[in-house]
Amino acid sequence: MDFIVGFILSTIIAVLSMRRQSLSQSGMFAAIAVGTIIYSFGSLFWYGVLLAFFISSSALSHFKKERKKGAENLFAKTGKRDASQVFANGGLAAILVVLAWLSVEATGIMYFYLGVMATVNADTWGTEIGVLSKRLPRHILTGKKLIAGVSGGISLLGTFASLLGAFFIGGVATILRYLEASVWEWQWMAIGSIAGLIGAFLDSVLGATVQRMYVCSQCNRETEKAVHCGESCRPIRGYRFATNDLINALSSLGGGVLAWVMWSYF
């Protein structure tokens, strides 16, 4: 029964999201798969946190979209998520919910999940709001000024948005845990906020170091795209396999590990 309800609910949400241009067709099918798995094997906590991420990040992708076009043109992927983006952000979550279902004590896995979702939400909020900053972003390692949209750049506005995104997931998790256990456990909010923000920073560090980046031969701008302005771009740094989706997956993994460590030792 949970599988049927999860499939129907996830299908409705995914189809509506595709119609709003938040998901591509492949992204819709991937979202249905991830949502159905998490609903079937999880609880209100698991599915609620997933929805909090998906709905908030999708809404922000449409926020002041016209102003963000210039920066988004440099991204490998835009707000319209395809299957690889969905699995990069939600694939690990789907694995974790199954592991929790098979586990006798699932609390540690739930904190891991919290860190994963707080990271992807913090990264998304930071990107969607950060590109609107009136000040140029700076390289996370060198402090050099960058053009808005270049991977590895951070801004004060974007950092604040990332913190809010992580805090939002931590807050939602705290409320959902209260609804399930009737006890306020504020550590969910604290751990989610810290792990999510640091996970988002990790995403920027990986983007500034190992992610494959190119320079356009036409406009001479640095981009995540191998083809820009209709021409093939010249690779300038990073590894061929280090795509934006892989960077997102690795940073969310890092945020999950950090949340689990904080739960375990603090």
ZALOFI-281897 format. One record per residue (C-alpha): residue in one letter; x, y, z. Coordinates in steps of 0.001 Angstrom, whole numbers. Example, Ala and Ser with C-alpha at 12.3 -4.5 7.8 and 13.67 -1.06 7.14 Angstrom:
<atoms>
<A <12300 -4500 7800>>
<S <13670 -1060 7140>>
</atoms>
This chain:
<atoms>
<M <0 0 0>>
<D <2836 2419 845>>
<F <4356 1755 -2569>>
<I <1103 2627 -4365>>
<V <523 5802 -2333>>
<G <4156 6839 -2766>>
<F <4036 6223 -6496>>
<I <804 8186 -6990>>
<L <1920 11104 -4803>>
<S <5382 11267 -6354>>
<T <3932 11047 -9856>>
<I <1557 13951 -9223>>
<I <4360 16115 -7839>>
<A <6788 15178 -10611>>
<V <4292 15773 -13424>>
<L <3320 19171 -12020>>
<S <7014 20028 -11673>>
<M <7696 19067 -15277>>
<R <4825 21281 -16430>>
<R <6342 24154 -14445>>
<Q <9669 23529 -16196>>
<S <11359 22437 -12954>>
<L <12019 18945 -14325>>
<S <12799 17551 -17761>>
<Q <11042 14373 -18865>>
<S <13945 12206 -17707>>
<G <14035 14176 -14469>>
<M <10343 13510 -13956>>
<F <10813 9730 -14188>>
<A <13844 9875 -11903>>
<A <11940 11966 -9351>>
<I <9068 9471 -9388>>
<A <11519 6634 -8731>>
<V <13336 8426 -5890>>
<G <10121 9703 -4305>>
<T <8415 6311 -4455>>
<I <11378 4559 -2836>>
<I <11659 7103 -19>>
<Y <7912 7060 687>>
<S <7729 3243 562>>
<F <10680 2540 2857>>
<G <10660 5681 4968>>
<S <8304 7685 7142>>
<L <6934 11216 7422>>
<F <10440 12393 8335>>
<W <12077 10969 5225>>
<Y <9475 12043 2689>>
<G <8824 15389 4351>>
<V <12487 16398 4245>>
<L <12670 15353 589>>
<L <9618 17465 -260>>
<A <11016 20439 1671>>
<F <14142 20337 -474>>
<F <12397 19733 -3764>>
<I <9618 22300 -3411>>
<S <11810 25078 -2013>>
<S <14641 24584 -4508>>
<S <12232 24373 -7444>>
<A <10532 27597 -6362>>
<L <13856 29391 -6052>>
<S <14942 28263 -9509>>
<H <12101 30415 -10901>>
<F <12807 33374 -8605>>
<K <13957 36387 -10665>>
<K <14818 34016 -13481>>
<E <15364 36795 -16020>>
<R <18082 38361 -13881>>
<K <19860 35022 -13561>>
<K <20023 34191 -17261>>
<G <23549 35523 -17774>>
<A <25027 33465 -14952>>
<E <22935 30372 -15696>>
<N <24260 30396 -19246>>
<L <27626 29347 -17802>>
<F <26204 26433 -15787>>
<A <26315 22911 -17166>>
<K <22785 22432 -15848>>
<T <19945 24908 -15286>>
<G <16920 24917 -12958>>
<K <15213 22351 -15205>>
<R <16603 19192 -13611>>
<D <17303 16099 -15670>>
<A <17626 12513 -14424>>
<S <21334 12783 -13615>>
<Q <20701 15861 -11460>>
<V <17837 14162 -9639>>
<F <19937 11093 -8914>>
<A <22947 13240 -7932>>
<N <20789 15020 -5353>>
<G <18419 12221 -4365>>
<G <20067 8925 -5288>>
<L <22062 8700 -2076>>
<A <18926 9558 -112>>
<A <17105 6630 -1728>>
<I <19932 4277 -770>>
<L <19966 5560 2804>>
<V <16243 5039 3344>>
<V <16544 1405 2277>>
<L <19530 912 4596>>
<A <17547 2480 7441>>
<W <14608 174 6707>>
<L <16934 -2838 6909>>
<S <18672 -1574 10054>>
<V <17711 -2363 13638>>
<E <18781 1126 14780>>
<A <18296 3730 12081>>
<T <19000 6984 13950>>
<G <22549 7366 12650>>
<I <21404 6796 9075>>
<M <18676 9411 9560>>
<Y <21302 11966 10592>>
<F <23360 11003 7557>>
<Y <20275 11638 5430>>
<L <19761 14966 7172>>
<G <23299 16026 6237>>
<V <22836 14960 2631>>
<M <19577 16841 2166>>
<A <20771 19911 4089>>
<T <23813 20068 1808>>
<V <21929 19826 -1473>>
<N <19412 22381 -232>>
<A <22117 24754 1004>>
<D <23983 24442 -2285>>
<T <20841 25072 -4321>>
<W <19715 28064 -2265>>
<G <23232 29483 -2310>>
<T <23444 29199 -6095>>
<E <19954 30435 -6916>>
<I <20173 33459 -4612>>
<G <23924 34045 -4738>>
<V <23942 34795 -8478>>
<L <21693 37780 -7722>>
<S <24398 39432 -5618>>
<K <25370 42913 -6776>>
<R <28966 42183 -5782>>
<L <31192 39858 -7758>>
<P <31806 36469 -6128>>
<R <35280 35504 -4982>>
<H <37233 32301 -5465>>
<I <36714 30236 -2317>>
<L <40442 29438 -2027>>
<T <42269 32449 -3452>>
<G <39789 35262 -2884>>
<K <40155 36386 -6501>>
<K <37112 38109 -7986>>
<L <35164 35978 -10449>>
<I <32323 36470 -12884>>
<A <28936 35467 -11447>>
<G <28206 31845 -12313>>
<V <31798 30590 -12374>>
<S <32235 27391 -10369>>
<G <34137 27780 -7112>>
<G <32957 31322 -6445>>
<I <31203 32390 -3263>>
<S <29579 35622 -2124>>
<L <28271 36954 1161>>
<L <24699 36777 -137>>
<G <25179 33250 -1432>>
<T <26769 32087 1817>>
<F <23907 33544 3841>>
<A <21414 31851 1499>>
<S <23251 28529 1934>>
<L <23031 28870 5699>>
<L <19309 29593 5443>>
<G <18849 26587 3152>>
<A <20625 24275 5586>>
<F <18762 25789 8547>>
<F <15458 25310 6714>>
<I <16062 21574 6254>>
<G <17223 21269 9866>>
<G <14081 23072 11028>>
<V <11797 20897 8922>>
<A <13548 17778 10236>>
<T <13074 18981 13828>>
<I <9359 19550 13302>>
<L <8863 16205 11573>>
<R <10707 14382 14345>>
<Y <8433 16078 16869>>
<L <5376 14921 14917>>
<E <6727 11363 14958>>
<A <8131 11172 18501>>
<S <6348 14035 20364>>
<V <9725 15293 21614>>
<W <11569 18433 20563>>
<E <15091 17413 19550>>
<W <16832 20649 18624>>
<Q <20048 18903 17632>>
<W <18434 18067 14293>>
<M <18315 21767 13496>>
<A <21849 22436 14720>>
<I <23451 19482 12964>>
<G <21508 20109 9764>>
<S <22575 23752 9676>>
<I <26261 23054 10272>>
<A <26562 19983 8037>>
<G <24596 21616 5222>>
<L <26644 24807 5204>>
<I <29988 22983 5317>>
<G <28759 20575 2643>>
<A <27916 23539 416>>
<F <31407 24955 992>>
<L <32840 21558 42>>
<D <30875 21765 -3204>>
<S <32527 25115 -3947>>
<V <36000 23796 -3088>>
<L <35551 20790 -5376>>
<G <34149 23082 -8054>>
<A <37213 25290 -7772>>
<T <39724 22444 -7919>>
<V <38702 19144 -9525>>
<Q <35574 19976 -11533>>
<R <36105 20108 -15289>>
<M <35967 23701 -16520>>
<Y <36279 25226 -19961>>
<V <36847 28608 -21597>>
<C <34665 29675 -24511>>
<S <36606 30540 -27669>>
<Q <33941 33063 -28672>>
<C <33133 35059 -25524>>
<N <36280 34067 -23582>>
<R <34244 33293 -20462>>
<E <34868 30391 -18108>>
<T <32055 27858 -18186>>
<E <31030 24380 -17060>>
<K <29828 23620 -20590>>
<A <31935 21799 -23178>>
<V <30025 23701 -25880>>
<H <29253 27407 -25490>>
<C <28223 30093 -28001>>
<G <27764 27252 -30479>>
<E <31448 26308 -30389>>
<S <33519 23651 -28629>>
<C <35304 25037 -25573>>
<R <38894 24535 -24474>>
<P <39364 22688 -21158>>
<I <41378 24765 -18688>>
<R <41330 22728 -15480>>
<G <39824 19801 -13653>>
<Y <39255 16195 -14633>>
<R <37092 14954 -17475>>
<F <35065 12694 -15167>>
<A <34463 15450 -12582>>
<T <31113 16698 -13845>>
<N <28804 19044 -11973>>
<D <26571 16105 -11046>>
<L <29510 14175 -9563>>
<I <30583 17236 -7566>>
<N <27051 17583 -6191>>
<A <26961 13912 -5235>>
<L <30368 14049 -3520>>
<S <29543 17207 -1565>>
<S <26242 15742 -375>>
<L <28100 12615 691>>
<G <30516 14827 2627>>
<G <27643 16647 4320>>
<G <26083 13325 5264>>
<V <29317 11998 6751>>
<L <29765 15193 8753>>
<A <26231 15020 10157>>
<W <26780 11381 11136>>
<V <30095 12251 12836>>
<M <28471 15085 14810>>
<W <25669 12780 15915>>
<S <28148 10047 16864>>
<Y <30653 12077 18848>>
<F <28962 15251 19977>>
</atoms>
